[in-house]
Amino acid sequence: MDNTQSMLTKRPAQEGKKVPQFLIAIAATLTAFTVGTILAWTAPALPQLQSPNSTLPITQEQGSWVGSLAAVGAFLGALPAGSVTDLVGRKLALLSMGIPFIISWLLIVYSSSVYMLYIARLIAGFATGASSAIAPVYIGEIAESSVRGALGSFFQLMITAGILYTYLVGALVSYFWLGVLSGLIPVLFIVAFFQAPETPVYLLRKGRRTEAQRALRLLRGSEYEVDLELNEMQREMDVKSQSNVSFMKLLCKKATLKSLFISLGLMVFQQMSGINAVIFYSVDIFKAAGSTLDPSVCAIIVGVIQVIATYSAMMLVDRAGRRILLLISSSVMAACLGVLGYYFHLQQSGEDVSNLGLIPLGCVAIFIIVFSLGFGPIPWMMTGEIFASEIKGIASSAAVALNWTQTFIITKSFQSLVDGLGSAVTFWLLAGVCVTGFIFTFFFVIETKGKSMEQIQDELAGRISLPKQ
């Protein structure tokens, strides 16, 4: 290899401190924790609102809109997030999301009509969609390649932690205090994230090299030779700027099209995998297993499984790799859904399934574990790492908007699908989706473990990427 090639592909031989990167990633993903509280809030709140003693009584139809309007808001929030984050910066765009989160919880706590709840959920959804697009980009740009997978997993981990937090708090306190305690999380986010740095990649793109040096030194440690990494970032930006490619031509490049195809595909299969269906039926399946546990306790058990499994994914993703976890996740999910479909087929056929209760219960537990190991966190993570920096904001917004569109469609149509086709056929259809997800991953998803952003783009473009030195 000649010296020119070596200079073009050489990464700094040093490694920065990991603790600052982890702490800042935790602060950034407190937005994801808030997203988890928003997603799970309906589980403990709607029964209270629909109870005879409710101070704000709502119908079942109104409750379905309260639940699904957050997804509508998320779609609306995701669309402009990419342009905004490219304009004002990753940090400011993400930090500003704390305000609508707080406003939404204030409206929920002090709602006097269902229409105020609708507005609150739309606002919460808007901040959810925007932060879902911005946070993975922020984390992808502050992390070293050796820990980028682990830090990228924080987003899904914090969502599951927020869900579990809501299940626990909702089982113990009233509607009012559930809203108050949930509203404290975005306040904590603003306080914790306020001193975080802007990403060095964004600062360099804006010509603010001195600030980029300070930011990278804060992220990697005072003894880290920041200029080596900054020079590599700058060289890559200079090469791209010299090509003078318009945005539309950049969007049509092979690497861009392939990264969009991968990201959008992963988002579709994440939402269509059946996770919402399994959680929806989890209480019924617990009962089928002979359990007399309260539904809120069942929800807490499911939440604990999700958190533990997602944490395990964070530990594994930079060792095992993304593709293998996705392949394991999709194949095992398909098997679990197939078995669940057969269980409901027997039940609907009038067969005695009283002695089979542990089988669907095991399927639920295994399904949640493998989802949380693969298709739960990895689509969010890869959205933050496979796009070129010039189109990362807009492309990530498109992926997140698609994700929340799927969430809305599934939330509103799942029960109709069950009513029309039956539980067995519905679960078998979802199993087929997981099989398709396995095929998609096997043939189209690249491995990004341990690769620099430049190496990922080279592979997407079909260029030979020389190994790190």
N, C-alpha and C positions, 0 to 999 in steps of 0.2 A: 504494500500500500504506500503511495507516495505521500509527501508531507501535506499537500493540499487536501487530499481526501481525509487525512488524519485530523487536520484542523477543522474540517467541515463537520466531522462526526464526533469529535472528542467531547466528552462530558467531563466536568470537574471531577478529579479523583477523590475529592474530599466529600464528607457528608456532614450536613448541618445537624444542629440539635433538633430532636424530635418533639420535645415537650412544648415549646412555644407553638409549633404547628398544630399540635393536638388541642391545646387550650383555645387557640383562636378558632379552630374548626368547631369545637364544642360551643363557643359563644355564637358563631354564625348559625349553627343548626338549632339554636333555641327557637328560631323561626319554625323549624320542622317539628319541634316539640309542641309549639302552638298549633300547627297544622293537625297534629294528632289529637289535641283536645277538641278542635273544631269537628274533625271527622267523627269522634266518639261521643260528642256531647249529646246527640240525639238519643243514644241508648238509655242513659239515665234520666234525661230531661223530658222526653216526649211522654213516657208513662205518667210523670207528675203533672204535665200540662193537660193530659187527657183524662185524668182522674176526676171523680165527682167533686172532690174538694179543691180543685184547681182554682186559683185566683185569676188565671188567664186561660179559660177553657178553649180548646181547639178540637176540630174534628179530625178523623183519621186522614181524610183527603188533604186538609190543611197541614197535618203533620208530615205527609209525604213531600209536600212542597218545602216545608221548613228544612227537611233533610236534604233534598236534592238541589235547592237553590244555591248552596255553597259551591257545587260543581259548576253551575252556570257562571257564578262570579269568578271562579278560578279560571275558566276559559277566557273571560274578559280581561282578567288581570295578566294572564300569561302572554297574550298577544303583543301588547306594547312594551313588555318588560325588557326584551332584548334591545330595542332601540334606546330605551331610557338608560339601561346600564352601559351601553356604548357611549352615550352622551355625557352622563354625569359621573360615571364610575361605578364599579361593582359595590364598593363599600357604602357609598351614600344611597344608592338605589335600595340596597338590602336594609340598611339602617332605617330608612324612611318607612318601611313596611310595618314597623312597630306601632306607628300611629293609627292606621286603619284597624289593626288587630285590637288595639285598646278601645277604639271607638265602638267596634262591633260588640265587644263584651259589655261595655257600658249600656248599649242599647238593649242587649239581651237581659241584663239585670233589671233595667228600669222599663221594660216594654209594658205598654198598657193595651196593646192590641196585637193581633196576629200580623198586621201589616208592618208594624215596627220589627217584629221578628224576621219577616221576609227581608226587610232592608238590612237588618243586622247580619243575616246570613249571606246576603249578596256582598256586603262590604268585607266580611270575613273571608268569603271565597275569593274576592279580588286580591286581597293580600296573600292568600294561600297560593293562588296561581302565579303571582309575580315572584314571591319568594321561592317557589318551587323551581322557577326558571333561573333565578339569580344565584341562589346559594350553591348549587353544584358547580356553576361556572367559577364562582369565587374560590371555592375549595380546590378545584382543579388547577387554578392558577397560583395558589400559594404553596402547594404541596410538592415535595420532592417525589420523584418517580418511585422510590423505594417504599413510600408510605401513602402514595396517592390512592390506592385501593382501599386501605383502611380508613383514611379520612373521608373518602367518597362514600363509604358505608355509613358514616355518621348520620347522613340525612335520613335514611330509612330507619336506622336505629332510634333516632330521636322521635320520629313519627310514632313508632311502636311504644316508646316510653311515654309519650304524650297520651296515647290511647289508654295504656295501663293506668296512668295517673288519673285520668278521667273516670275510668271504671271504679277505681278505689275510692276516690273522693265522692263520686256520685252515689256509691253505696252507703256513704256515711252522713252526708249533709243534705240540706234542702236545695231546692232550685236556685234560690238567691245566692247562697254561699258557694254553690258549684260555679256560678258565673263569676263571682268575685275571685275565687281561688284560681280559676282559669285565666282571668284577666291579669293576674300578677305575673304570669310567665312573659308576656311581651314587654312588661315594664323591666323585668330582670334582663331580658335580651338587650334592650336599649342601653342599660347600665353596663352590661358585660361587653358589648360589642363596640361601644363608643370609642374606645382607645385602640381598636384593631387597625392595622394598616390597610391601605389600598393595595391591590395586587401589583407586584412589580411589573407584570406583563402590561397591564393597562397604563401604568405610569410611563413606561418606556414608549409605548405607542403615542403618548401625548407629549413626548420630548422632555419629560421631567425626570432626568436620570438621577439627580441628587436625591430626590424623594424616593426613587426606586431603590437606590443603595441603602437608604435608611430602612425602608420597608423590608428588604431582603435580609439585612443584618438583624432586624428584630425577629424575623421568622427563622433564621438559621443559626443565630448566635453571634456574639461579638468577635470570635476568632475565625469565623468563616470568611474566605476570600470571595466576597460578593461579586467582584468585577469579572471573575471567570464565568460565572453563570450569566451575569448581565450581558457580557460581550457575546455569548452564544445567542441569547434572546435577541439582542440588537442585530446581529448578523443575519439571523433568520428573517427578521422584519425588513432589513435592508434588501435582501434578495427578493422578497415578495413585492416590496414597493417599487423596485427597479423594473419589475415585469409590467407594471402599469396596467394591470388587468381591471376592467370595470367590474362593478359588483355583480352584474348579471352574468358576465363571463366566469367570474369566480364561483357563482352559484351553480354553473353548469359544468364545472370541472369534475373529473372522475372521482377525485378524493371527496369532494363536497357531496356529490350525489350518493356515493356509497355510504358516507357517514350519516346522511339523512335517512337513507334506506334502513340502515342498521338501527339507528336511534328510534325512528318512528315504528319500526317493526317490533322492537323490544317493548316499547310503551303499549302497543296494541296487545301483545301477548301477556304483558303483566296484568292488564285490566280484564282481559278476556279469559284468564286462566281459571277463573272460578273461585278466587279468594273470597269475593263478596258473598257468593252462594254458600260456600262452606261455613263462613261466619254466621250468615243468616240462619242456617239450619243447625248451628252448633248446639243451641239449647234443646231442640227436639231430639238431636242425636244423644245428648247426655241423658235425656229422659228415657230414650229407647234402651240405653245401657242399664237402666234400673236406678239411675241416680235420682235422688230427691233433693238435690242441691237447688238453692234459689237461683233464678236466671242471672242475677247480678254476680253471684259467685262463679257461675259457669263462664261469664264474660271475663272475669278477672283471671281465671285459669287460662283461657285462650290468650289473654294479653300477656301473661307471664311467659307462656310458650313462645310467643312472637318475639319478645324482648331477648330472651336467652338465645334463640336461634339466630336472630339478626346480629347479636353480639358475636356469636360463633362465626358468622359470615365475615365480620370485620377482621377477625383473627386469621381467617383462612384465605381471603381473597388475594392477598399479595404473595401467598405461598402456593396455593393450588392453581390460581388463575381464574379468569372470568368465565371462559368458555366451558370448562369442565363443570363448574358449579351450575351454570345455566343448563347444561345438558342433563346433569343429574336431577336438577330441580324439575324440568319439564317432563322427563320420563317418569319420575316417581309420582308427580302430581297427576299425570294421565292415568297411572295404575290406580291411585287412590280414588279418583273420580269414577273410574270404571266400576270399582267395587261398590262405591256408594250408590251408583246408578242401579246396580244389580240388587242391592239391599232394598232400595225403594221399589224396584220392580216386584220383588217378592212380597213386600208389604202391601202394595196396591193390588196384587193378585189374590190377596186373602190368605197368603201363607203365614204360618206361625213363625215370627222372627224374634220371639221373646228371648230365645237362647242365643241369638246372634248379636246382641247389643254391643258386646265388646269389639266386634269387627268394625262397624262404622265409627265407633269412638276412637279406635286405633288409627283408622284412616284419617279422621279429622286431625289428630295430633301430628301424624306423619306429614300430612299435606301442609299444615301450617309451618312445620319445621323446614321442609324442603323449599317452600315458597320463600321463607325468610332467609334461607341460605343463598338463593339464586335470584329468582325473578322478582323478589321484593326489592332488595337494595341495588342490584347491579344495573338495571336500566337507568336509574338516576345517576349512578356513578359514571357510567359510560357516556351519558349525555354531557358530562362536564369534561371529558377527556378526549373525545374523538373528533371534535370540530376544530377547524383552524381558527386562530384567534380573531381573524377579520370577520368571520360570519358566526362566531360562537354565540353571541347574544341573541341574534335573530333566529338562528337555527334551534337553539335550546328552547326559545319561546314557542316555536312551532311544535316541537316534541311535547312540551308540557301542555300546550293547548289541546293537542290530540289526546293526551292522557286523561285530562279532566273531561273532555267531551265523551270519551268512552265511559268514564265514571258516571256521568249524568245519565247516559243511555241505559247503562246496566241497572243503576239505582231505580230508574223509573219503569223499566220494562221487565225486570227479572220476574216479579210476581206474575205478570201477565203471561210470560213464557211458561212458567210452572203451571198456571191455570189452563193454558191452551194445550200444552204437550205432555204435562205430567212431570213429576220430579225425576223419574228414571231417565226419560229421554233427554231432559234438560241437562242432567249430569253427564250423560253419554256424549252430548254435543260439546260440552265443555272439555271432556276428555279428548275429543277429537281436536279441539283447539290446541291443547297442550302437546299433542303429537305433532301438529303442524309447527308449533313453536320449537320443538326439538329439531325438526328438519330445517327450519329457518336458521337456527343457531348453528347447526352442524355445517351448513353450506355457506353461510354469509357472514357470520359474526367473527371478527378477528380477535386474536388475543392481544391485550394491551398491557399485561402484567410486566412491570419492570422496564417499560419502554418510555423514552422521552416523547414529548409532544411531536417533535420533528420526525422521529422514527415511525410514530403512528401514522402521520400524514404520508410519509413515504410508502408505507405498506398499503394504505388505502388507494394511493395513486398508482400502485403496481411497480413502484421503483424499488431497487435493491437497497435495503437499509443496512449499512455496515454496523457491526457490533460495537458496543461501547468499549472504550479503552480505559 
